[in-house]
Amino acid sequence: MDLRYDDAEKNIAFVRAQLKKLSDDPELSAVLGEDTFKRMSHWDEAISEKISEPFSLMVIGDFKRGKSTVINAILGKSIAPVNVAPETFTINRISYGETPSVEAVLKNGKRVNITKDDLSRARLLELLDFFPGELEYIDVRSDAPLLKEIQIVDTPGLSDLDDLDQQVKDFLIKADAVIYVASALSPFSESEQYFIAEHIVPLNFSKVFVLVNMIDAMNSMEDIEKVVGRIKDKCSLLIPNAEVYGISGIDEYRRKIGFNRPDIKGFQDYYENEFLKFELALSREVIVQKDTIRTQRVLSMLKLMLNDTMSRLDMISDMVKLDKQKLESISSDFEKQCTELSAALESQKPKINLSIMEMMQEAEHWMYGFFSKLREDILGCRTTANEEDVERHFYSFLMDKVGEAYRRCIEIHQSRLNEIIDGIGSGIFGKLGIENLSPSRLSCSKAVNVNTFSADKVRAAAAQGVDTEMGFPATTIPFFSSILKKDRQTEIIDCTLENYDDIRNSTIKDLKDCYKGFGEFAVHQLDDIYRTQVDIGRETVRQAVEMANSTDNERLLACIDRASGIVMEAVQVLERY
């Protein structure tokens, strides 16, 4: 372990003891409030588990990204259950065992022996009704050598983030490192980026691997490099410390267990080398460093607890320094202001819709100009390209051109819309005097794509058997499919020109639907920010008024100073890390 962490265990124990002083003191716990101690207790339980349990590598990704196949490829065995239905919300914790076994672990502490065959969708759904309690996770034991070093947590797909199970988030808090599995067929959908920004980035993992799975579905190295490059660009904005690898989980799994590996496209060496690079990085930067990483994670969690507690004390202190009459006035004014700001927020929504309409018109005008120029380029192919070139490259050329124009349009206006949301949010919520209580809520839109509509469109396109990339106008897929079926130069170009107006009109229609999604998301974001900020402010004001009415200010301030001193002693101990 890094020498800086030689005395970390002792310092972690000291900080936890300091925080326990707050909860053990009735006067101090009354000052901080029940909600604060619930959060502290939740984090402390997670720290206790982290200290006592094996190093945890969590594998996360959207539905049908091949997470379980990737795990089996890493372990070199068929261990992780494949095709478990996401609606069961099954978490599979895979750890070492001399004798392989599978158990259902229930929330009441009971364990039920099951078999690997029970993990199929139909069988597991049948068993859930007969378990003597609610399922918490599946405990899978295997003698794979890697599991002597770490445990791996396989999670369900994250397709529906609004209904993301709290249990998944709890496991994520307890994780030491993360592998995020994306798909080359729909790289980094908007919902995936939202999950990363909201649930992974705030936990400050020292190591995150992003595996772009299914690159064996790409038709050329150029396509592979383009997809992996795009995800690297997105990661540089979301999680700069992430390492990105383009892999084929199924090819690596077949290689390790000795199955036949079809290599129709001739990229097998690339798949193997990329997976090897990932495994070397996993060994060098996670397995060898796991003790240091675990210590860093515990220290990071403690820092979050301390920052949260100190912020709470500072807010209460500021309120207590006001006299009772002023506090009552603030309480009354706050509720009045909330009502006024709610009305002000509603008045801003037409502005958002107007901005969206202007962006939509701008996008439509730009796309018509793009398609006019593209038609000229296609006509030019009749005289400048030979038949072999058209047959080999024209389809991908056309797909790339349309897809890139579509995505570029969206990206430009996303950035503009984010600025509008931030401007409205900061202007309105700053009036509450609590704009700094939750700054991440105001800034999160900068890191997240807001066109959440397109994930479903990508799935719809993929279901038709067409390889496509994120953000491609899905309603044009049937027209591109008809072009793809043509064999000769004149047929390909003639079919393209025949369908040209439909391709253009469908692309613009998709784009308009996209901008409607922008508006709905923007309004939802502002409403969500408003509710969060008001709840925080209302609770702080309420607690301050209650304390002012029940306790003399001098005694209360002395109590707050005592609590702050306890917290600051802990903060100073952690400053070296």
N, C-alpha and C positions, 0 to 999 in steps of 0.2 A: 504494500500500500504506500501511497505518497506519504513522505515524512510529515507533511503538514497535518496529516490526519492521525498521527500517532496517539494523540490525547483526545481525539474526537469523541470516543465512547464516554469518557469522563465528562466532557463538556456537554454532550447531549443529555446525559443524566442530570447534570446541574440545571440546564435550561428547563427540562421537564419538571424538575422539582420546584423551580421558581414559578412556573405556570400553575402548578398544583397549589401553591400557597394562595393564589387568588381564589381558587374554587373552595379551598378549605376554610377561608375566612368569610364568615357570614356577611360582614359589613362590606367587604370588597366585592363579593359575588352579587350582592344586592345592587351595588353601583353599576356593575357591568351588565347586568340583566341576564335573563334566562336564555335568550337566543344566542348571545355571545358564548355562553358556556356550553350550549349544545354543539356549536361549531367546534369549539376547542376540544370537547370530548370526542367528537367524531374524528378529528385529526389525530388526537393522541392515540385512539384505538388503532387507526391506520398505521401509525408509527410503531406501535407495539407489535402488530402483525408483521410489519416490514422487517423489524429487527429479528424476529423469531423464525420467520418462514424463509424458504429458499429464494434465491435471486429470481425475480420474475421478469420474463421477456414477454410482452403482450403483443399479439398479432391482431391488428385491427384493419378494417376496410369495409367498403360498401358491399352490398349483396352481389354474389356471383363474380367476385374478383379472384377466386381461386386461393383463398387464404389457407384452407386445410390442405390443399395440394402442395402449397409452398412449405407448410410445416412438415409434411411427409417427405418432401425433397430434402429439407434441412436435416431431418433425422435419419433419412435413408430407409424408412420403414413405413408401412401402411398403418399409421397410428391414429392420426386425427380423423374423425368421422367426416366423410365427404357427403355433401348434399343434405345435411341436416336442415330441416325447414326453419327459416328465420323467424316465423311466427311463434316458435316455441321459446325463443330468447334463451337458448341453451348456451351457457358458457362452459368450455371444456378446459379443465386445468390438467396439464400433462406433466407428470413428474416421474422420477426414477422409482422403479420397483424391481426387485430380483425376479419376482413372478408377475407377469402381466395380468392386470385386472381392470375392471371398470365398475365404478360405484356411482350411484346417484346420491348426492349429498343434499339433504333437505334443510330448510331454514330452522327447523326445530332441533337440529343437531343429529337426527337419525341418518343412517346410511342404509342404502338398499343395493345389494349386489345385482348387477345386470350384466348382459353380454355385449360385445361389440355390435352384434347384429341388432340389438335393441336400439341402436342409435340411428337406424333408418327412420325417415320421416314418419311413415305410417305406424311403425312399431312404437316409437317414442310417444306419439300422440295418444296411443292406446294406453300406455303405461302411466302417463301423467295422472290420469283419473284414479289410479289404484295406489299411488304412493301415499303413505300415511303422513302427509304434510306437503307444503309447497316446495318445489325444486329450487335449490340455490345454484348448484353447478354440477357438472359431471366430472368426477375424479378419475382420470385415466392414468394408469401406471404402466411403464414400459422399461425394458432393460437397455434401451438405446444409450450408448456411452455418453452422449452430450448431456443427457438429463441428470448425470451425476454432478454436473456443474450448475445447471440452471433448471428452472421449470418454465414451461411455455403455456401461455393462456391463449386459447383459440376462442374468438368471440363471434357472435352472430353478425349478420350484415347490418349496416347502418343506413338502410334505405330511407327509413322514416324518422328523421331527426326530432320531429316534434314529439314523438312517442318513445324516444330513446330511453331504454330502461335504466333506472337509477343504479341498478346493480352493475351495469357495464361501466358507468362512471366511477362507481366505488372501486371496482377492480383496476381501473385506469389510475386512480389516485395511488393505489398500492403498488403499481408497476414500477420497475426500475429502469427499463428501457423499452422502446417501442419499435415494432416493424409495421409500417403502414403499407398495405398492398393495394396498388392501383391497377387499372387495366389499360393495356395499350389500345383497346378498342374504344374506350371512352375515357381518355386520360384526364383525371382530376376534374370531375364534374363539380358544379357549383356547390352541391350539398356536401361533397367531400371536403372542399376547401373551407366551408362553413364549420364543419366538425373539427377540422384541424385547428382553425383559429379560435374556436370557442372552448374546446375541451383538451387539446394537446398542448398548444403553445403556452397557456397560462401555467401549466405544471412544470415548465422549465426543465424538461428532460435533457440530460447532457448528451444523450445519444438517441437519434431517431434515424432509422433506415427506411427509405421509401423504395419499394420494389415495384417496378413497372412490369407486371406479369403479362403473359400471353403475347409476347412480341413475336412468337412463332406464327401469329396470324397476319403479320405484316408481309407485304409482297416484295420489299426491297430493303437494302441497307439504308437507303436514303429515307424511306418511310420510318424505319426504326430510329434513326438518328434524330429525325424531326420530332417524333413523339416523345422520346426520352429528353430531348433538348427543351421541349415545351414544358415538361414537368419540372425539369431543373430550374427553369426560369421562374415558374410559379413558386417553387420551394424557396428560392432565394428571397422572395418577399415574405413568405409565411414562416418558414423555419430554416433560417440560414445555415444552421449546423447539421442539417439533414444530409445524408449520403444517398444518392440516387443510383439505382442499377436497373438496367433493362434485362429481364430474365424470362425464361420459360420454365415454370414450375413443373409442368407435366413432363417435359423433355428431361429435366434433371432427375426427377423421380424415376423415370424409366431407366435412365443411365445407371443410377445407383443400385436398383434392384435387378438389373440385367435384362430388362424387357426390350423388345424391338423399338428402335427409335427412327421413325420415318424422317428422312432428310430431303424432302422434295425440293426445297428452296436453296439448299446448300449453305445454310447458316449455322449448322450444328456446332461448329467450333466456337462461334461467337457466343451462342447460348451457354456453352460449357464454361468458357473463360469468364464471362460476366458473373455467373453463379459462383465460380471459384473466387473471384475478387470479393464478392459479397461475403463469402464464408471466411475468408482471411481477415476481412475487416471486423466481422462479428467476433472472431477468435481474439484478434489483437486488441480491439478497442472495447469489447464488452466482457468476454469471458475472462481474459487475463486481468482486466481492470475491475471486475465485478465488485470487489470489496470497497474500492474507492468510490465507484458509482453509487453503490447502496448508501454509503456514508453521505455522499453529496445529496442524494435524494432526501434523506432524513433531515439533514441540515436545511435544505431548501424548504421542506415542509414546516420546520420549526420557525424559519424566518417569516413565512407567510402567516403563521399563527401570531407571532410577535407583532408584525406590522398591523394586522387586523385589530389586535387588542389595543395597541398604542393609538391607532386612529380613533377607535371608539372612546378611549379615555380623553383624548384631545377634544373631541366633539362635546362630550359631557362637560368637561372643564369650561369650555367656552360658554356653554349654556348656563352653567351654575353661576358664573361671574355676573350674569345679568340678574337684576332684582326680580322678585316674584311678579310685580305688576308688569314689568317689561316682558317677562316670559309669557304671561297670560295674553298680553297684547300680541306677541309673536305668534303664539298658538292660534289666536283668532285670525290674525293677518295671514298666516300660512294657509289655512283652509280657504280663506277668501281668495288668496293669490292662486291656489291650486285650481279653483273654479275658473278664475280669469285666464289662467294659462292653458287650461283645457280648451276654453273657447278660442284662445289665440292659436292653439295648435290646429284646431279645426279650420280656422281661417287660412292657415298656411297650406292646407291640403290642395285647394284649387291651384295654388302656385306650383305645387309639385306636378299636378296633372297638366298644367299649361306647359311647364318645362318639358315634360315627357312628350307632349304633342309636338312641340317645336323640334325636339330631338328626332321624333318619328318622321316628321316631314323632311328634316335634313337628311336622315338616313335614306328615305325613299328617293329623294332627288339624287343623292350620291350613287345609290345602287342602279338607278336608271342610266346614269352616265357610265358606270362601270360596265353594265351589260351591253351598252351600245359599242363601247370600245372592244369588249370581248367578242362580239359578233364579227367585227372587222378582223380580229386575230384568227378566228375560226375560218373565215373565208380565205384568209391568207394561207392557211394550211393546204388548201387545194393545190397551190402552185409551188409552195416552198418545201413541202415534206414528201418523202417517198412513201410508198404503201406500207412498208415494214415499220417505219417510224410511227405512222399514224396508228397502226394496229397495236404497237407496243406501248406507246406513250400518251396517245391522245386522251384516253379516258382519265388517267391519273392527272394529266395536265388540267383537264376541265374541272374535275373534282377539287383539285388543289386551289385553282383560281377562285371558284365560287365559294368554297369553304373559307379561304383566307379573307376574302372581301367581307363575308358575313361576320366572321369573328372580329375583324378589325373595326368594323362599324360598332359592334357591341362594346368592345374594350374602350374605345374613345368615349362613348357616352356613359359607360359605367363610371369612369373616373369623374366625369362632370357631375353625375348624379350624386356620387359620394360627397363631393364638395358641397352640394346643395343641402343634403341631409345634415352634414356636420355643421354647416352654417346655421340652419334653422334650429337644430338641437342645442347648440351652444348658446345661441341668442335667447331662446325661450327659457331653457332650464337654468341658465345662469341667473335669471331673475329670482329663482328660489333660494339663491345663496348657498346651494349645495352642489354646484357643478363639479367640484373636485372630489366628491364622495365616491364616485364610481366612474372615473375617467375612461376605463376600458369600454364601457357601454357606448360612449360617444365615438370612440375611435375605431371600434371593431369593424365598421363598414369599410374602412380603408383597406383592410386585409382580406375582405370577402367579396367574391363575385355575387352580384345580386340577381342574376337571371336564373333563378331556381327552376324555372319551367323546363329548361333544356335537358335535364337529366332524364325525364320521362321520354322526351323525343329521341334521345340517343338510344334508349332501350327499345323503343318501338322500331327504330331503324335496324338495330342489331337483330331484332326478332325476325326481320325479313331476310336475314342471311347476308347482309351487306356490311363490309367492314367500313366503319366511319369513325370520325374523330369528334370530340366534344364540340358542340356549337354548330354542327352542320345542319342546314335547313332540311329537316326530316321529310317534309311533304314532297320534296323533289326526288326522293329516292326511287319511286317507280319509274320516273322519266330516265334517270341515270341507268336503271336496270335494263330498260329497253335498248339503250345505246350500247350497253356492254354486250348484248347478245349479237350485235352485228359483227360480221367477220372481215369485211373488206373496207378499204379507205373511203370509197365513195358512199358506201352504205352508212358508215359511222358518221361521217360529216353530214350527210343528208338527214339522217335520223336526228342528229343534234339540232340542225336548223329547223326541222319539222317541230320539234318539241321545245324550241328555244323560248317562245313566248310563255309557254306553260312553266318552264324552269324559272324564268325571270319572275313571273307573277307569283309563283309558289314561294320563291325565296323572299320576296317582298312581303307576302302575307305572313310567312313565318316570322319575319323581322318585326312586323307590327304586333303580332302576338307576344313576341319577346318584350317589346316596350310596354305593353299592358302589364306584363309580369313585373317589370321594373317599378311601375307606379304602385302596384299592390304591395310589393315588398317594402318600398320606401315608407308608405303609410304605416305598415305593420311595425317597422323599425322605430319610427317616431313614437307610436303608441306604447311600444314596449319600453323604450327609454323613459318616457313620461311616467309610466306606472312604477318602474324601478326606483327612479329618483324620488318620486312622491312618497313611496312606502318608506324609504330610508329616512327622508326628512321628517315625516310624520311620527315615526317611531322615536327618533331622537328628541324631537320637541316634546312628545308625550312623556317620555321618561324623565326629561329634565324638569317638567312641570310637577310631576308626581314627587320627585325628590325634593324640589324646592318647597313643596307644601308639607313635607313630612320631616324634613331635617334642616337644621340651621346651616347656612352656607359655609361658615368657617370650618365646621366639623366635616362637611362634605368635601370641601376642597382639600382638607388635610388627608382625608381618606383617598381621594384621587391621587394626590402627590405620593402617598405611600404605595399605591398600586403602580404608579408610573415608575417609581424607584425600583420596584421589584422587576418590572419588565425591562427597564434600562440596564440593570445588571446582567440580564440574560442577553440583551442585544449586544452589549460590549464583549461578552464572551464569544459571540458568533462573528464579530467583525473581522476576525483574522481569516475566516474562510471565504 
